[in-house]
Amino acid sequence: MTGLENIMQSDALAEVDFYLPSMTLSEYLRDVVPAHPLLGSALDFARPGAEKALRLLTTTTTEFDSDDTGRGDSYRRAQRDSSVRWRGVRQLLELAAESTPERPCTVLDVLGGDGTIARAVHEHAADLHDRFGILTGDLSGEMVAQALAQGLPAVRQAADHLFLGDRTVDAVLLAYGTHHIAPDDRLSAVTEALRVVRPGGRVVLHDFDESSPMADFFTRIVHPYTTAGHDYPHFSRTLLNELFEEAGAPADVVDFYDPLIVHGETEEDARRRMCDYVADMYGVGSFFDTLGGTDACWHVLEQHFGHERYLASLPDRVDFTPGPVVYRSHDTYVAEVPRAAIVAIAQKAA
């Protein structure tokens, strides 16, 4: 009997209220899972600790549920344009798939929000449609509900307790919010990722170095000017190495260029669109509104996303754009805001 069959026979778990907004777990299993073979083949709600984890979910509110709880609505508004982060997203997927070069790669996107990465593949990479099967996970019930509404396979779960069976996916991606995982839960999150990956598969963890301009932007702009604040410690190279060593899968830690890229009809339009995107994505629209227009907002980006000192401090030379820039590309203008990240890449023993 599979884990899915077990859970459907367990009234105590299946009737958990509000697994998703206005949806019990039983309804999710009955109405959602059968429509997505990727879910049916991977889910295991009967694994040890699942009942406790499920009940904790029903009492959990996150800053990404709505703008009332933080910046959920504005974040989802920004992510409608999945092209803005596509350069970094594609690189992360390619890193994840290197262990399965001869066949399609099933990827669990642990911090997947409303499915930005899955949508980006569909919208911007026809050559990857048959290469990846992406299962979106997230702690926020609102985010998962939005992903499902767009036809994407998605599961609500915490990073430190995944509702997937052992060895059910080819790769796990922890990205775009990894610093939100509480420090005491980070080892469990890495251990869980390694558990659900098949032998030989990869775990790829992306975050912004604690000494990077991106981390500084969170501290100086996002934390004081958003509803929920942003008091989350970022990672370091040392911490990443220690986490994966303790989890039993040593990782390579590399520098990673992950820019925001927005297009506009004019130089001014490109800058404005970038300012609007950053305002929505990071929930700082009210603060940006006080600055007095696009020029002032762009100046804030120049102040906080200048990477010259950070790049000079790196152990190896990298070819990253050092600061926000607007340039002409064919018949459009492109605004590019650099973000330097660090990525740990670990391969599970075969």
ABEGO torsion letter per residue (X at the ends): XBAAAAAAABAAAAABBGABBGBBAAAAAAAAAAABAAAAAABBAABBGAAAAAAAAAABBBAAABAAAEAAAAAAAAAABAAAAAAAAAAAAAAAAAABAABBBBBBBABAEAGAAAAAAAAABAAAAAABBBBBBBABAAAAAAAAAAGBBBBBBBAABBABBBGABABBBBBGGAAABBAAAAAAAAAAAAAABBBGBBBBBBBBBAABAAAAAAAAAAAAABAAEBBBBBBBAAAAAAAAAAAGBBBBBBBBBBBBBBBBABAAAAAAAAAAAAAAAAGAAAAAAAAGEAAAAAAAAAAAABAAAAAAABABBBBBBABBBBBBBEABBBBBBBBBBBBBBBBBBX
